[in-house]
Amino acid sequence: MHDGPRDTVLLGIDTGGTYTDAVLYSERAGLVAKAKALTTRHDLAEGIAAAADAVLARTQPARVGLVSMSTTLATNAVVEGQGGRVGLVMIGFAEADLERDGLRTALGQDPLLLLQGGHDVHGNETPLDLTPLGPWIDAVAPTVTAIAVCGYFAVRNPAHEMAVCDLIRARTGLPVTASHELSAKLGGPRRALTTLLNSRLISLIERLIAATASFLEKRGIEAPLMVVRGDGALISASLARMRPIETILSGPAASLVGARHLTGLDDAIISDIGGTTTDIALLTNGRPRLDPEGAMVGGWRTMVEAVAMRTYGLGGDSEVALEDGTLEPRLRLGPRRLIPLSLAETLFPGFVKPELERQLRRAQGGRLDGRFAYLTGLPERFAAGLSENEEKLFRRFSATPQPLDRVIGSNIEFAILQRLVSRGLAQISGFTPSDAAHVTGLQATWDPEAARLGAELFARRRDGRGRPLAGSAGAISESVLRCLTRRSAEAILETAFAEDDTGFSPANPLVQRALDGTRSVVDLSLSLDRPVIGLGASARLHYAGLERFLSSECVLPDNLDVANAIGAIAGQVQVTVHVDVTQPREGLFRVSAGAETRDFREEGEALAFAEEQGRMLATARAAEAGAETAEVTTTRTLRTADIDGQRLFLEATVTAVAAGRPRIAA
């Protein structure tokens, strides 16, 4: 069925680690069409075009009034430790501040500059010394893809951040992110961490948005392009380019909106399984809860406002490995994503199966059997800053899969390969649950013979007692699929336990007995107070046995495979602005609103100005984010003390929220 002649349609796109989904939606007719295509990481435009063209065949491009996209690429990159090499400038901080909030670990070997300067809690400055900045920029700029800047108490006075950013932009063409643009919260090291991660993601999200915009231009579609933020709200593509960190949990947030649309359920646990990650969140009274501490992704606690969701490195393309140090074999899934062997052979016919057969002919298996690597095809500039050893190994690989047992000669070289993967320069292929599904006949998307050969190689690996893991490719594949369903149940329980704050965890022996289904004098079982909604292309496969572990209903709705793309077109623009009022000394009230700071003698005047500025900033930012019109609401939070019967003003925050639907082209 084609949409009506006067009907404006909405195009939703979701780009995941494995698949890119597209849906065409009409307010009158509902879902008009849906399609899937492989995500093509070397050129994202190919996957986007393949999926979107399939649904656009059902309408005229001129009828598209809005294009909205969600993505898990940013989430996956953070979980897998991927992203470009970036520089970090910290103003007014000490070396010891790097030890807080995991900042030093996140920084790794990327370049750092500590400058004198910064402000106090009231916005009063310590003089800024820019002398070291110029030489540092000249030395670092050729080796990084972006620069992050964080100043001490920059949320109270961003002047030093702005001065540093201006100088960097004047001397380089690199993207620069200032921390005050991302968060108004106090906590310098965590704000620096958020800014650092944002800078790492800029090139990734830029490629995604550029690929989508190029596709739309070629098809003559002039509709606004929006991106789902981590809290489920929409922002313009231009804003997402500058603040890609806000798109972490974009795909999962869209899935919550899509889940409610598909099922009509107001209370549920939503588990969205993809190729790389599983994202789990609770829906209560029809609304997801926002995480007051900021999004937690890949072990990093950021300052990004996002749905309260737990992200696990568990998916259909998770690496299958063995836990170390155990006599009895215990499978480990994830957190790293591999290209399934069945997919690699489909993409590169004749490059994978002959090598797997060669490895199987050997009497003894090798530790790198069944593993391949190839370059992603990113432009040469993304390889800037490689060490001599990294450069050497990088040059050994090509754009087609090569078996690691012929390329990697030591554990050190394997560690170097992992660093190339983390930079997004290379991909590793190996045995995954998706391959196991091909072996058992539950999936038939890619090459089943490559999957079987990979399973045979993995099955003959030895456990801690020197015995083969399994007697056949089918046996090990069934074990892998059972393991994935079991780990999914444990992840759902961990999310539920955390919500209840019971102190329980899936590792608790009683919980494990219940999951095992052990029968004894005391029978134990687990159930949830609400159903589980399973989403994702492989949810029907991996969640079919979930009820056995949880004794709770598992709802697998129609169109569960494109829930994210549906959610992407159902959201609205929402922007929140915080304006702080402090009292540096008695009788002086200081308002910090964005880049503006103003002092008042009266508390009431200061609060009125703060509310006025909050409304103005929220309205302007909502328009920048793509809202056609926006309604603004404000709230005041006052912090006072009572000393000997006298009221003492401490500080106040005015919060302005602007919300509205995005502009839809006529």
N, C-alpha and C positions, 0 to 999 in steps of 0.2 A: 504494500500500500504506500502511495506517495502522499506527502503532506499536501494540504489544500493550497490553492493558488494564492490566498491572501495570508497564509499562516507563516509567521516568523518562527524559525526553528533555532534551537540552541545546540551547539556542538561541544560535547564533553570529551576530553582526552586525558588519559592517565598513562604516564610513562613509568613503568616499573623496571626492575633489574633484568627481567626475562622477557616480559611482554609489554607491548604498548596497546592499550584499549581505546576504542572510540565509540561514542554513542551519539545518535541524533535524536533530539527530544523536542516534542511539540506540546505546548500548553494545552492544545485542543485534543490531540490524538495520543499523547503520552509517548512511550518509547517507540520510535519509528524504525530504527535500525541499530545494530551493534556489530562490532568486528574486532578481531585481534590480529596482531602481527608481532613478529619478534622485534625486541628492542635492539637496534643496531648501534652499538656504542661507538664504533668508529665513525659513523655519520648518522646522528640521531634523526635527521630528516628522512632517511629511508624508511625507518620503522613508522614514524609519524604519518608519512604519506601513504604507506600501505594500508594502515588501519583507517585513517580518515577518508581516503578516497573510496574505500569500500562502502562507507555509510553515506558519503556525499552523492553516491550514485542514485540515491533515493530522493534527491531534492535538487533544486537549483542553488548554486553557491550564493547567488545574490539574496536568497531567502534567509541566510544565516545571520542572525542578529547579535549573537554573543558566542565567543569561544572561551571556554574556561578549562583549565588543565590542573590536574594534581600530579604529584610525582613522589616516588620513593627514592629517587636518585640521591638526594641530599642525605636522607636517613641512612641509606645503604653505605654511602661514602664515610659517614661518621662511624657507623658500626664496624666497618671493615678497616678503619684507619686510613682511608684514602683521601686524596686532595692534593692541590698544588703546593709547592714550596713557597712559603711566604716570609716576610720580615715583620717583626713586632717591635714597635716603639712604645716604651712605657715612661710616662712623665711623672716624676715625683715619687716613684716606687723604689724600694730597696731590693737587693738580690734575694733576701730572705722571703719576699712576697711571692717568689716563684714556687715556693714549697706549698702554697695554699691552693686548694681546689683542683689539684692535679695539673696546675699550669705548666710546671717544668716538664712533666711527662708528655703533655700535649704538644709542647713546643719542640721537643726532640732536638734535632740538630739544626733547626731553622735559625736564621740570624736574629739577634736581639740587641737593642740599644736602650740603655737606661739614661734618661735625661733628667737634669735637675729642674725642678719647677713644681707645678701642681697647685692645689688649693686646699683650704680647710673646709669643714662642714658648712660654714656660712658663705663660702665662695670667695674668701680672701686669699690672695695669691702669694706663693713663694716665687721669686723671680725666675723666669724661664731662661735657660742657657741653651741657645740653639747652635753653639759653636761646633759640637761634634756631629751634628746632623748631616751637614753637606757632604763631608768625606765619607760618612757611612752610607749615604744614599748612593753615591757614585760607585762604591765598591760592591754594594749588595744588589742594586737594581737589575743588572744583567742576569742574576741567578735566581730571581723570584718572579712569581706570577702576580703578586699583590702585596700590599703592606697594610698592617693593622696598627691603629694608634689608640692608646688608652691613657688617660690622665687621671691623676689622683683627685677624687671628688669632682670629676668633670661633669657629673650630672647636676652639680650646684653651680658650676661656672665652666663652660666648655671652651673658653677663650684660648687656652694653651693647646688643646686638641686641634682647634681650627687653624691656629698659626702653623702647627707642624704639618697638618694635612695640606695647607696651601703651599708650603715650601716643597713638599714631596711632589705635589701635582705640577708645580712649576718646573721641576727638574726631571720628571719622568712622565711617561704616558701610562703608568700603572694605575690600576684601581686602588683606591685608598678608602678604608673604613674607619670611622671614628666611633668610639664606644658609646658616646652620648646619643648617637643616632639610633642605636639598637635597644637601649634600655635606660629607664630613669631610676633604676634601683641602685641603692648603695651596695658596696661589696666589690672593691676594685679588682682583685685577682679573678673573681668569677666573671666580671664584666670583660676583663682582658681575655679570658678563655673564650667567651662567647664571640668576641671580636676576631680573635685568631681563627676560630672555626669558620666564621663568616667569610673571612678572606680566602681561606682554603677552598671554599665552595664556589667562589665567584665564577671561576672559569667553567666549572661544570654546569651551573644553572644558566650562565650566559650562552653556552653552546645549545642547551635545550631550548631556551626562548628564541634564540636566533634561528634555530632550525624550524621551529613552529611558525615564527613570523614570516620566514622565507617561503614556507609551504603555502601559507594563507595568501601572500602576495601573488604567487604564481597561479593560484586558483581564483584570483579576483575577489577574495573575501576581505571586506573592509570593516568587519565587526571588531569591537573592542576585544582585546586579549587579556584575560584575567588568570591569576594563579591562586590556588588554595593555600592559605597559610596554615600553620600548625595548630591554630585554635579553631579551624573550620571556616574562618572568614575569608573573603576574597580580597586580593590586592591586584593592582594593575601590574602588567608584565614589566613596565619600566621600573616600578618600585621593587619588584622581586629581583631584578638584575642587581640592584644596589644592596639589597638585604636578603641574600639567598638563605641565610641561617634561619629566617622566619619560615622557610618552606620545609624545615625538618618536621617530620610527622605530618606533612601535607597530605600524602596518600592515605595514611591511617585516619586523619581527621575527616577527609572526604568519605571514607568508608563508613564512618559512623552516621553521617547524613544519609548516605545511600542505604545503609542497613535499615534505618527507620522507615525510609521511603518504600523499601521493598517488602517489609514485613508488617508494618503498622504497630510493632511492639514498642512500648514505652520503657519497659524494664527488661534488660538483657545484658549478658556478657558477650561482647562482640570479639571474635577472634578471626583476624584476617591473615591468612597464610599466603605468602608470595614465594618467589624463587629464593630470596635472600633472607627475609625476616618474617617473623610472626608478630603482629601488633595486636595487643589485647587491651580493651577498655570496658568500663561499665557505662551503661545507659540507664539513667534513673529519671522517672517522670518525663521521659522523652528528650532529656538533655544530657550531654556528656559533662563531666566535671573538669574544670580547668585545674592544672597543677599549680598551686600557689607558689611553689618553690622554683618553678621553671622546668622546661622539658628535660628529661633524663634520657639520653641516647648514647649507646655505646660506652657506658660507664662514665660519661661526662654530664655533670649537672650544669645546664646552661641557664641563662636569664631570658630565654625565649618563652613567651606566653604560649602555651599549647595545651591540648587536651591531656588529662591525666591518663597517660597510657604507658604501658610497659612494652618495650621492644626487645625481642629476643632474636639472636642470630640463628634462626631455625626456619628452614624452608625447603622447598622441593629440590633446590640446587645446592643444599648445604654439603660441605665436605664431609665425607664418611671416613672416620679414622678410628684408632683404638686408643682407649685411655691408657696412659703410661703407668707403669708400676703395679699392675694387677696380674695375678696368676690366672684368674678366670677372665675370659674375654669380655670386655665391656665396650660397646660401641659409643663413639663420640660423634655427635652431629654438629657442624658449624663451629664457630660463628662465621667462618669464611665461606663465601660463595665460590663454587667452581663452575666452569662451563661443563655441563654433562657430556660424557663421551659420545652419547648418542646424538647430541646436538652438534658437537664438534665435527663428527663424521658427515653429518648432513650439510654443514656449512662448508666443509673442506673435504669433498669426496676423495677417498683414496689416501688420505694423509694419516688416518688414525688406525683403521683396522689392520693394515699390514704390520704395523709396529706392535700392536697388541698381540697378534699371532706370533710374531718373532719372540716376544717376551714369554709367551706361554710355552714355546718350544724348549726353553731353557729348563734344565733339571731343577735348578734352585731359583726361587723368586728373589728379586731385588727390591730394596726399599723405595725406589722411585718408579717401580713398575706401574703402568696405568696412568702415568702423569705426563702431561704435555704442557707447553707454554708457547705463546705467540704474542707479538706486539699488537697493541690496540689501534695503532694508526693515528695517534694524536700528532698534531704538528710538532716539528722539531723543537720549537721554543719551550715546550713543556718538559723537555729533557734538560733544561738549563739547571746548573748546579749539581750535576751528578759527579760523584767522586771518580777517581781514575779506575778503580775496580768496578764500580757500577757502570761506567761507560763501556768498559771492556765486555762485560756480560751483556749489556744492552745490545752491542753490535753483533753478538753471536746469534741473536734471535731474528726472526723475520715475521712477515705478516701471515705465515701459515704455521700450523702446529708442529712443534718438534719434540720428540720424546726426551724427557729430562735425563734418562739414563745415558743418553749420548751427548748431552750438553753440560750437565752439572757434574763436577768432579769432586766436590767436597761439601761438608755441612756449611762452611763459610759461604760458598757460592750459592747454596740454597737460601741462606739468610739474605744475601744480596738480591736474589730474585724476589724475595718477599718484599724488599724495599721498593723494587721496581713496580710491583703490583700495587703497593700502597700509594705510589705516585700516580697510579692510573695509566702507566706506560705499558704494562704487560698483563696478560690474563693466564690463569692456570686452568687446565682441563683435567678432570678426574672423575672417579666413580661417585655418584650422588643418588639420593632417593628417587629422582626422576629416572635415572637409569634402572634402578631396581623395579620401578613400575613398568618399564618397557619389558624387562625380563619376565615378569609375572603376567604379562598380557593385559595389565590394567591401564596402560597408556600406549598409544601407537602413533605419537606425533613425529618422532624422529627415527633414527636408525636402530632397530632392536638388536642387530647382530653386534654392533659396537658395544652396546650396553651389556650383552651377554658375555663378550670377551672380557670386558672390564670387571664384571662380577666374578668370573672364574679366577682372574688374577687376584682379586681381593680375597676370595674364599680360601686361597691356598696360603695366605699369610699365616704366621704362627702366633699362637697365644703364649702366655707366660710359661706354659708347661711344654712348649715346643710342638703342639698339636695344630693341625690346620683348623681355621676358623669354622669352616663348613665343608660339607661333602660335595656341594654343587652350586652352580650359579643361582639356581632357583631358591635353594635353602638360605643362602646369605641374603638374597634380595628380600625374602619374606621377613627375615630378622630385621633388616634395615627399615622396612615399612612399619613393622610393629613398634620398633624403637621410636620412629617419628611420631606415631599416634600417642605413644606413652609420654614422650617428652612434651607433646602438645597439651596433654591432660595436666602434667605437672606445671607447665607454664600458666595455664588457666587457674589452677589452684593457688599458685604463688600470687597471682594478681588478686584473687578473692581474699586470701589470707591477709595480704597487705591492706586491703580496703577495710577489713574487719579489725585490723591491728591486734590480732590474737597472739602474735609471737610464734605461731606455727609456721612451718615451711614444708615443702614437699619432701625434704630430706628426713623429716621426723620418722622414726621407725614405725609408728602406728599408721602414719599416712602411707608409707611404703607397703605395709601389710594389707591395707585396704585396697591399694592399687593392684597389688599382686593377686587379690582375690583369695588369699589364704583362708582356708576353712579350718576352724578350731572351735573350742568350747565357746569362745567369745568371737562372734563374727563382726567384722568392721566393714563399713561402707561409707562412701562420701557422696553428698548431693549438694546442689546449689539451690538458692532461693529463687532463681530465675533461669530461663532457658539460655543456652549458648547459641548465638547466631554465627554460623560458619560462612566466611567469605573467602574469595580467591579462586582462581581457576582450578586449583587442585584440592579444594576443600572437600568435595564429594569423595575423593579418593582417600585422603588422609584422615578425615573426620568420621568416616563411616562406622568405625569401631569406638568412637569417643564415649558413647553412652555407657559402654561396659565399664569404663574406668570411673565415670562421674555420677552414674545413676541419675542423670538429669537429661531433659530433652535437648536435642541438638537440632536446630532449625537450619535447613539448607534451602534458601529461597530460590525461586527462579531468577535468572540473570545475576546470580551471585558472583559470576566471573567478571562483571563490569560494574560492580557496586561503586568503586572509586570514581569512575568516569561519570556515573549518574550523580553521585554526591557533588562532583565538581561544578555542576550547573545548577545546583539547588541552593547554594549558599548566598550570603549577602556580604556587603562590605561593612566592616566594623573597625573603628579606630579608637584607641584609648589614649588619653593624654593625662599625665600627672603634673600638677603645678605645686611646688613646695613653698611653704611660708615658714621662715625661721626667725629667731630673735637673737641676733648676734650680741646685743647688749640691751639692757632694760630701756624700753621706750622706743626701740628701733625694730621694725618688722621688715624683713627682706623677702621679696618674692622672686623665685627662680622659675622662669617660664621659657623653656627652650633655650635660645641663645641670649635672652633678655633677662637682666637682673635689675630690680627697682626697689628702693627703700621707701617706707612709709612710717609716719609717726603714730598712726592709729591702727589698731588690730582690724577693725571693721573695714577700713579703707583698703588695707592689704588683702583681706579675704575677698572683697568685692572685685578688686583688680585681678586677683588670681582666678576667680570664676570667669570674669570677662575674657582673660587671656586663654583660659582652658577651652572655652566655647569657640573662640576664634581659631585657635590652633587645631582643635579637633575637626572643625568644619573644613578648614583648608587641607588637612591631611586626608580626610575622607574623600575630598574631591581629587586629590593627588592619587589616592588609592583606586579611583575609578567609580565612585558613587555618583549617580545622577543628582540625587538630592539626599540629604541626611537629616535625621532628627537627632538632636543633641540633648543628653541628660547629664546633670552634674550632681555630685555628692561631695560633702565636706567631711573630713576626718580630723577632729581636733584632739591634740594631746596636751593635757594640762595637769597641774599638780596643785594640791591644797596645802599651803604652809601657814600654820598658825591662823587658819581661817581665811587666808588670803588666796585668791585664785591666781596661779602663775601660768602664763602661756609658755608652752615648750615649743611646739611646732604644729603645723597643720598641713594637710594635703588635700587639694581639690582635684577630683577625678572627673574628667569629662569624657563621655562616650558618644561618638557619632556613628549612626548606623543607617544603612539604606541599601536598596538594590542597585546593582551596577547598571550603567547606561547600556541600553540595548539599541543597536542600530535599526533604523526604520527600514 
